[in-house]
């Protein structure tokens, strides 16, 4: 019913059903994980009105709420970097096996996280920063993306047009269109990705 991919690894195939509507993946060497993709298999959609909450658990710790899946949002990328703060200082950081938990529930349960859950990357539980901060992050993301495609190789027929000079750089319009498409996809998968250091 579900699949998972830890970034840089093969697809997880060790899904275990632990209750009627609850499933877990065991994640070996979890201390090296940064991101994980969780997805609904196309052969097993949710029943109408149902979805799944996704959780992450370090050994001996409580489950942390990551986000959710529905038929309209059958996959999501979760950033696990913040969850490592839950590890105690005396816990070994090599060879740690963590648990990815999935609970199938009515979508009406997704409006608010139950008391005690920590939203690592959830848009539901995490308040939005001020508008000016959001705008600055979006502009920084756009600038960093566009700057990596800037070139001074102007087309031969561009010289002599308007104020274009040989020393100027330019960015093809398609690069901005690519950024816009990727940005919307990232926001849809993880509304808090702008909080990360690797935004592009």
C-alpha positions as CSV (number, residue, x, y, z in Angstrom):
1,X,0.0,0.0,0.0
2,X,2.9,2.4,0.8
3,X,6.5,2.8,-0.4
4,X,9.4,4.8,1.0
5,X,12.7,6.0,-0.4
6,X,15.5,7.3,1.8
7,X,17.5,9.8,-0.2
8,X,20.5,8.0,-1.8
9,X,19.1,4.5,-1.1
10,X,17.0,1.9,-2.7
11,X,13.2,1.7,-2.3
12,X,12.2,0.4,1.1
13,X,10.5,-3.0,0.8
14,X,10.2,-3.9,4.5
15,X,6.7,-2.5,5.3
16,X,5.1,-4.2,8.2
17,X,1.5,-4.0,9.3
18,X,1.3,-3.6,13.1
19,X,-2.4,-2.9,13.5
20,X,-5.5,-2.8,11.3
21,X,-4.7,0.7,9.9
22,X,-1.1,1.1,11.0
23,X,2.1,0.3,9.2
24,X,5.9,0.8,9.9
25,X,9.1,0.8,8.0
26,X,12.4,0.2,9.9
27,X,15.1,2.6,8.7
28,X,18.6,1.3,9.3
29,X,21.5,3.7,9.8
30,X,19.0,6.4,10.3
31,X,21.6,8.8,11.6
32,X,22.7,9.4,8.0
33,X,19.3,10.3,6.7
34,X,18.4,13.8,5.6
35,X,15.2,13.3,3.5
36,X,12.7,10.6,3.0
37,X,10.0,10.2,0.3
38,X,6.8,8.4,1.3
39,X,4.3,7.5,-1.4
40,X,1.0,5.7,-1.9
41,X,1.2,2.8,-4.4
42,X,-1.1,3.4,-7.4
43,X,-2.7,0.0,-7.0
44,X,-4.0,0.8,-3.5
45,X,-5.7,4.2,-3.2
46,X,-7.3,5.4,0.0
47,X,-11.0,4.8,0.5
48,X,-13.1,8.0,0.1
49,X,-12.5,10.4,3.0
50,X,-9.4,8.6,4.2
51,X,-5.7,9.5,4.2
52,X,-2.5,8.7,6.1
53,X,-0.5,10.5,8.8
54,X,3.3,9.9,8.6
55,X,5.4,9.8,11.7
56,X,9.1,9.3,12.6
57,X,10.5,7.8,15.7
58,X,14.0,7.5,17.1
59,X,14.7,4.6,19.5
60,X,13.2,5.2,22.9
61,X,11.6,8.4,21.8
62,X,8.0,9.4,21.0
63,X,6.7,9.5,17.4
64,X,7.1,12.8,15.7
65,X,4.5,13.9,13.2
66,X,5.9,14.6,9.7
67,X,2.9,15.2,7.5
68,X,0.2,13.4,5.6
69,X,-0.8,11.6,2.4
70,X,-4.1,11.6,0.6
71,X,-5.4,10.5,-2.8
72,X,-4.9,14.2,-3.9
73,X,-1.4,14.2,-2.4
74,X,-0.1,10.6,-2.9
75,X,3.5,11.4,-2.1
76,X,5.6,13.8,0.0
77,X,9.2,14.6,0.8
78,X,10.0,15.0,4.5
79,X,13.2,16.6,5.8
80,X,14.5,14.6,8.8
81,X,17.4,16.8,9.8
82,X,15.4,18.5,12.6
83,X,14.3,15.3,14.1
84,X,17.8,14.3,15.2
85,X,17.6,16.9,17.9
86,X,15.4,14.4,19.8
87,X,18.3,12.0,20.2
88,X,19.8,12.1,23.7
89,X,23.5,12.9,24.0
90,X,24.2,9.4,25.4
91,X,22.7,7.5,22.5
92,X,25.1,6.0,20.0
93,X,24.9,7.9,16.7
94,X,26.2,5.0,14.5
95,X,24.0,2.2,13.3
96,X,20.8,3.7,14.7
97,X,17.5,2.0,13.6
98,X,14.6,4.4,13.4
99,X,10.9,3.8,12.6
100,X,8.7,5.4,10.0
101,X,5.1,5.0,11.1
102,X,2.0,5.4,8.9
103,X,-1.5,5.6,10.3
104,X,-4.5,5.5,8.0
105,X,-7.2,7.8,9.4
106,X,-10.2,9.9,8.3
107,X,-9.0,13.1,6.6
108,X,-11.0,15.1,9.2
109,X,-8.3,14.1,11.7
110,X,-5.7,16.1,9.7
111,X,-7.1,19.5,10.6
112,X,-5.1,19.6,13.9
113,X,-2.3,17.4,15.2
114,X,-3.2,15.6,18.4
115,X,-1.6,17.0,21.6
116,X,2.0,16.0,22.1
117,X,2.9,15.6,18.5
118,X,5.8,17.6,17.1
119,X,5.5,18.7,13.5
120,X,9.0,18.3,12.0
121,X,8.1,19.6,8.5
122,X,4.3,19.8,8.7
123,X,2.5,22.9,7.3
124,X,-0.4,22.1,9.5
125,X,1.3,22.6,12.9
126,X,4.0,25.1,11.9
127,X,3.1,28.8,12.0
128,X,4.0,30.9,9.0
129,X,6.8,33.5,9.4
130,X,6.1,37.2,8.8
131,X,5.2,38.1,5.1
132,X,8.5,40.1,4.7
133,X,10.5,37.1,5.8
134,X,8.7,34.8,3.3
135,X,9.3,37.3,0.5
136,X,13.0,37.6,1.3
137,X,13.3,33.8,1.3
138,X,11.5,33.4,-2.0
139,X,13.6,36.2,-3.6
140,X,16.8,34.6,-2.2
141,X,15.8,31.2,-3.6
142,X,15.0,32.8,-7.0
143,X,18.3,34.8,-7.1
144,X,20.4,31.8,-6.2
145,X,18.6,29.6,-8.9
146,X,18.9,32.3,-11.6
147,X,22.5,33.2,-10.8
148,X,23.6,29.7,-11.5
149,X,22.4,30.0,-15.1
150,X,23.6,33.5,-15.8
151,X,25.8,33.6,-19.0
152,X,27.6,36.2,-21.0
153,X,27.3,34.2,-24.2
154,X,24.9,36.6,-25.9
155,X,23.4,35.6,-29.3
156,X,25.3,37.2,-32.2
157,X,22.4,39.3,-33.2
158,X,21.8,40.7,-29.7
159,X,24.7,43.2,-29.8
160,X,23.7,46.7,-30.9
161,X,20.1,46.3,-29.6
162,X,19.2,48.9,-27.0
163,X,21.5,49.1,-24.0
164,X,22.9,45.5,-24.3
165,X,26.7,45.5,-23.9
166,X,29.2,42.7,-24.4
167,X,30.0,42.7,-20.7
168,X,26.4,42.1,-19.7
169,X,25.1,38.7,-18.5
170,X,21.7,37.4,-19.3
171,X,19.4,34.6,-18.2
172,X,17.1,32.7,-20.6
173,X,13.4,33.1,-19.8
174,X,13.0,29.3,-19.7
175,X,15.2,29.3,-16.6
176,X,12.8,31.5,-14.8
177,X,9.9,29.2,-16.0
178,X,11.8,26.1,-14.7
179,X,12.3,27.8,-11.3
180,X,8.6,28.7,-11.1
181,X,7.6,25.1,-11.9
182,X,10.1,23.5,-9.4
183,X,9.3,26.1,-6.7
184,X,5.5,25.3,-6.9
185,X,6.3,21.6,-6.7
186,X,8.5,22.0,-3.7
187,X,5.9,24.2,-1.9
188,X,3.3,21.5,-2.6
189,X,5.4,18.7,-1.3
190,X,6.9,20.5,1.7
191,X,5.6,24.1,2.5
192,X,8.5,24.6,4.9
193,X,11.3,23.8,2.5
194,X,12.4,27.5,2.6
195,X,13.5,27.0,6.2
196,X,16.2,24.6,5.0
197,X,19.7,25.5,4.0
198,X,19.5,23.6,0.7
199,X,16.6,25.5,-0.8
200,X,17.4,25.2,-4.5
